[in-house]
Amino acid sequence: MLKLLFKISFSVIFFIILLTGCNNQYMSSGIIYMQQSDFDKAIVQFKEAIKIEPNNPQAYLWLGKAYGSKSEFDLAAENFLIAVEKDTTKQVLKEMKENVEFYWPVLFNAGTGFLRNKDGKENRTKYENYLLKAEEIKDTTVNYDYLVLLYLENQDEINMKKIMDKSLSKNPKNLSLLFNVAKYYIESNNLQEAKKYLDQAKEIDFENPQILYWLGEVAFAGKDFNNAIDNFVKFDQIFENSDSLMKTKLITYKNDVDYKLGKIYLEEKKEYKNAIKYFLLAITDNSEDLESLLNLGFAYYKNKDYADAVKTLEDYIKKAGVEISDLYLILADSYSRMKMNEKSVEAYKKYEDLKKKGK
């Protein structure tokens, strides 16, 4: 039985060797090792084959296949490109297109290596070539999307926009692409461009909480507070109607949304009851959110809720482990307005002492 299996396996290998048209003993040995899944030995053989026939495209193709079988995508893709370059018959490209399920993932994984290796600027051309070849093997918007990210990393907006147009022409509802481009412009502090892409994304999915969040962020940063409120409030509504899994994913955004809504109502709108409402929500989102706790104290004070202001600010001082003169001045005034004169004098003395120390 074992001999029969060996004969069948060998005949298959012999057929493959005939197809490759190789008369190089190292090529033959390498292909046999490939059939045995001994990829390291196959690599050694194919490298020797290349020494003998440096212009043999099949030698590079098989070397690439050996590396690809080991998930060494960069080395695999490098050899695939050499094989295509040296092939005058177009047989290599034909094989790649016929066996797309192997060649495309290898080229794609190699092309997206800039995300793993954080070297998109240093090795832009290499990754660009891998992704362009992946596109030639399999025309899918995924190739375009990562090319866009590569161009963005290199601040090449001209090529980015060209590829983006290609992607959107094939998939007009490519939400993730628009979102990623918008985030790039946010990080570049180009809020106008960011808003343009976020608005396009919102047209596709007007109830996407992450898009609403970032639209709110852009509006907040640009001091367009009414627009920020609209998007943040809509985010909160969607969050409340989400299931527990989605809420877990969005809770960090939710905390920031409620904090910023509180800041807008406290500092810009002077609507202190709304400020209190959102700072309380922010603390519910994150009990360790000391910034929201501090601002909640300010909001209570501005709303003349002096007892709550005192309780909240003293809680903040204890949790934060800091003593700030201005906080004791607010405490002194709050105690005074509640006719708690002894406490007021005590807090005022603390204020003067801290002020002398420059705190």
C-alpha positions in Angstrom: 0.0 0.0 0.0 2.8 2.4 0.9 4.6 1.7 -2.4 1.5 2.3 -4.3 1.0 5.7 -2.6 4.6 6.6 -3.3 4.2 5.7 -7.0 1.1 7.8 -7.3 2.7 10.7 -5.5 5.8 10.5 -7.7 3.8 10.4 -10.9 2.0 13.5 -9.8 5.3 15.2 -9.1 6.7 14.1 -12.4 3.7 15.6 -14.2 4.3 18.9 -12.3 7.9 18.9 -13.4 6.9 18.4 -17.0 4.5 21.3 -16.8 7.2 23.6 -15.4 9.4 22.6 -18.3 12.4 22.4 -16.0 15.5 20.4 -16.7 17.3 21.6 -13.6 17.9 18.9 -10.9 17.5 21.4 -8.1 14.1 22.4 -9.4 13.0 18.8 -9.6 14.2 18.2 -6.0 12.6 21.4 -4.7 9.2 20.4 -6.2 9.4 17.0 -4.6 10.2 18.6 -1.2 7.2 20.9 -1.8 5.0 17.8 -2.3 6.3 16.5 1.0 5.6 19.8 2.7 9.3 20.1 3.6 9.4 23.8 2.7 12.8 24.6 4.2 14.6 22.0 2.1 12.6 23.1 -0.9 13.8 26.7 -0.4 17.4 25.5 -0.4 16.9 23.6 -3.7 15.1 26.5 -5.4 17.9 28.9 -4.4 20.4 26.6 -6.0 18.3 26.4 -9.1 18.3 30.2 -9.4 22.1 30.2 -9.1 22.2 27.9 -12.2 19.4 29.6 -14.1 19.1 33.2 -12.7 16.6 34.1 -15.5 14.2 31.2 -14.9 10.9 32.6 -13.8 9.6 29.3 -12.6 12.5 29.0 -10.1 11.5 32.3 -8.5 7.8 31.4 -8.7 8.4 28.1 -6.8 10.7 29.8 -4.3 7.9 32.3 -3.7 5.5 29.4 -3.2 7.8 27.8 -0.7 8.0 31.0 1.3 4.3 31.6 1.0 3.6 28.1 2.3 5.6 29.1 5.4 3.6 32.4 5.7 6.7 34.4 5.0 4.7 36.7 2.9 7.3 39.4 2.2 9.9 37.0 0.8 7.2 35.1 -1.2 5.8 38.3 -2.8 9.3 39.5 -3.6 10.0 36.3 -5.6 6.6 36.4 -7.3 7.3 39.9 -8.6 10.7 38.7 -9.9 9.1 35.7 -11.6 6.6 38.0 -13.4 9.3 40.4 -14.4 11.5 37.6 -15.9 8.6 35.8 -17.6 8.2 36.8 -21.3 5.5 34.2 -21.9 3.0 35.6 -19.4 2.6 32.0 -18.1 3.5 33.1 -14.5 0.7 35.7 -14.4 -1.7 33.2 -15.9 -0.9 30.7 -13.2 -1.4 33.3 -10.5 -4.8 34.3 -11.8 -5.8 30.6 -12.2 -4.7 29.9 -8.6 -5.9 33.2 -7.0 -6.8 31.5 -3.7 -3.1 31.0 -3.0 -1.3 33.9 -4.7 -3.7 36.7 -3.8 -3.6 36.2 0.0 0.2 36.0 -0.1 0.5 39.2 -2.1 -2.2 41.0 0.0 -0.6 40.0 3.3 2.8 41.1 2.1 1.3 44.4 0.9 -0.4 45.1 4.2 2.9 44.5 6.1 3.4 48.2 6.6 0.6 48.1 9.2 2.4 45.3 11.2 5.9 46.6 10.7 5.2 50.3 11.0 7.5 51.0 8.0 5.2 52.3 5.4 7.3 55.4 4.7 10.6 53.6 4.6 9.4 50.8 2.3 6.5 52.4 0.5 7.5 51.2 -3.0 7.8 47.6 -1.9 4.3 47.5 -0.3 2.8 49.5 -3.2 4.1 47.0 -5.7 2.8 44.1 -3.7 -0.7 45.6 -3.4 -0.8 46.6 -7.1 0.1 43.1 -8.1 -2.5 41.7 -5.7 -5.0 44.0 -7.5 -3.9 42.6 -10.9 -4.4 39.0 -9.6 -7.8 39.7 -8.0 -9.6 43.0 -8.6 -11.2 43.7 -5.2 -11.7 47.0 -3.3 -9.8 45.5 -0.4 -6.6 46.1 -2.3 -7.6 49.7 -3.0 -8.5 50.3 0.6 -5.0 49.4 1.9 -3.3 51.3 -0.9 -5.2 54.3 0.3 -3.9 53.8 3.8 -0.4 53.4 2.5 -0.6 56.6 0.5 -2.1 58.4 3.5 0.8 57.3 5.7 3.1 58.8 3.0 1.0 62.0 2.8 0.5 61.3 -0.9 -3.0 62.8 -1.3 -2.9 62.8 -5.1 -2.5 59.0 -5.4 -4.8 58.5 -2.4 -7.6 60.3 -4.0 -7.1 58.5 -7.3 -7.3 55.0 -5.7 -10.1 56.1 -3.4 -12.2 57.1 -6.5 -11.5 53.6 -7.9 -12.6 51.9 -4.7 -15.8 54.0 -4.4 -16.6 53.4 -8.1 -16.7 49.7 -7.4 -18.2 50.0 -3.9 -20.0 53.4 -3.4 -21.0 52.3 0.1 -17.5 51.6 1.3 -18.0 53.0 4.8 -14.7 51.8 6.4 -12.7 53.5 3.6 -14.4 56.9 4.1 -14.1 56.5 7.9 -10.3 55.7 7.8 -9.6 58.6 5.5 -11.6 61.0 7.7 -9.6 59.8 10.8 -6.4 60.5 8.9 -7.5 64.1 8.3 -8.5 64.4 12.0 -5.1 63.3 13.1 -3.6 65.8 10.6 -5.8 68.5 12.1 -7.5 69.1 8.8 -11.0 69.2 10.1 -12.6 70.6 7.0 -11.4 67.6 4.9 -12.3 65.2 7.7 -15.8 66.5 7.9 -16.2 66.1 4.1 -15.5 62.3 4.3 -17.5 61.9 7.5 -20.5 63.5 5.9 -20.2 61.1 3.0 -20.1 58.2 5.4 -23.1 59.5 7.3 -25.1 59.6 4.1 -24.4 55.8 3.8 -25.2 55.0 7.5 -26.7 58.0 9.3 -27.1 55.9 12.5 -23.5 54.7 12.7 -22.4 55.6 16.3 -18.7 55.9 15.5 -19.4 58.3 12.6 -21.7 60.4 14.8 -19.0 60.5 17.4 -16.3 61.7 15.1 -18.6 64.2 13.5 -19.2 65.5 17.0 -15.5 65.5 17.7 -14.7 67.5 14.6 -17.5 70.0 15.3 -16.3 70.3 18.9 -12.7 70.9 17.9 -13.9 73.5 15.3 -16.1 75.2 18.0 -19.2 74.4 16.1 -21.0 73.6 19.3 -24.6 73.3 18.0 -23.4 70.7 15.4 -21.4 68.9 18.1 -24.5 68.8 20.4 -26.7 67.4 17.5 -24.2 64.5 16.7 -23.3 63.7 20.4 -27.0 63.6 21.5 -27.8 61.3 18.5 -24.9 59.1 19.6 -26.3 58.9 23.1 -29.7 57.9 21.8 -28.3 55.1 19.6 -26.1 54.0 22.5 -29.1 53.6 24.8 -30.9 51.5 22.2 -27.9 49.2 21.6 -27.4 45.7 23.0 -25.0 45.0 25.8 -22.2 43.9 23.4 -22.4 47.1 21.4 -22.5 49.1 24.6 -19.3 47.5 25.8 -17.6 48.4 22.5 -18.8 52.0 22.6 -18.5 52.8 26.3 -15.2 54.8 26.0 -16.8 56.9 23.3 -19.9 57.3 25.4 -17.9 58.7 28.3 -16.1 61.2 26.1 -19.4 62.3 24.5 -21.1 62.9 27.8 -18.0 64.8 29.1 -17.9 67.1 26.1 -21.7 67.7 26.2 -21.2 68.7 29.8 -18.4 71.1 28.9 -20.4 72.7 26.1 -23.4 73.3 28.4 -21.2 74.5 31.2 -18.8 76.8 29.4 -20.5 77.8 26.1 -24.3 77.5 26.7 -24.3 78.4 30.4 -27.1 75.8 30.8 -26.0 74.4 34.1 -28.7 71.8 34.6 -27.9 70.2 31.3 -24.2 70.3 32.2 -24.9 68.5 35.5 -27.0 65.9 33.6 -24.1 65.0 31.3 -21.3 65.1 33.8 -23.4 62.7 35.9 -23.7 60.5 32.9 -20.0 60.6 32.2 -19.3 59.5 35.8 -21.8 56.7 35.4 -19.9 55.7 32.3 -16.6 55.8 34.1 -16.5 56.1 37.9 -12.8 57.0 37.7 -13.4 60.0 35.5 -12.0 62.7 37.8 -12.3 65.5 35.1 -16.0 65.0 34.9 -16.2 64.9 38.7 -14.4 68.2 39.0 -16.6 69.8 36.3 -19.7 68.5 37.9 -18.7 70.4 41.1 -18.3 73.6 39.0 -21.7 73.0 37.4 -23.4 72.5 40.8 -21.8 75.7 42.0 -22.8 77.7 38.9 -26.4 76.3 39.3 -26.3 77.5 43.0 -26.6 73.9 44.2 -24.1 74.7 46.9 -24.5 71.5 49.1 -23.9 69.3 46.0 -21.0 71.5 44.9 -19.3 71.1 48.3 -19.9 67.4 48.4 -18.6 66.9 44.8 -15.6 69.1 45.1 -14.5 67.6 48.4 -14.9 64.1 46.8 -12.7 65.3 43.9 -10.0 66.6 46.3 -10.0 63.3 48.2 -9.9 61.1 45.1 -7.5 63.2 43.1 -5.1 63.7 46.0 -4.5 67.3 45.1 -5.1 70.7 46.8 -5.9 73.7 44.6 -6.4 77.1 46.1 -9.3 78.0 43.7 -11.3 75.0 44.8 -11.1 76.1 48.4 -12.3 79.6 47.4 -15.4 78.0 45.8 -15.9 75.8 48.9 -15.6 78.9 51.1 -18.2 80.8 49.1 -20.5 77.8 49.0 -20.3 77.3 52.8 -20.9 81.0 53.2 -24.1 80.9 51.1 -25.3 78.0 53.1 -24.8 80.1 56.3 -22.1 77.6 57.5 -19.7 80.4 58.5 -17.2 78.3 60.5 -16.7 76.0 57.6 -16.4 79.0 55.2 -13.7 80.6 57.3 -11.8 77.3 57.5 -12.0 76.8 53.7 -10.9 80.4 53.1 -7.9 80.0 55.3 -6.9 76.9 53.4 -7.3 79.0 50.2 -5.0 81.7 51.4 -2.4 79.2 52.6 -2.4 77.3 49.3 -2.2 80.5 47.3 0.9 81.6 49.2 2.5 78.3 48.2 1.6 78.9 44.6 -1.0 76.1 44.4 
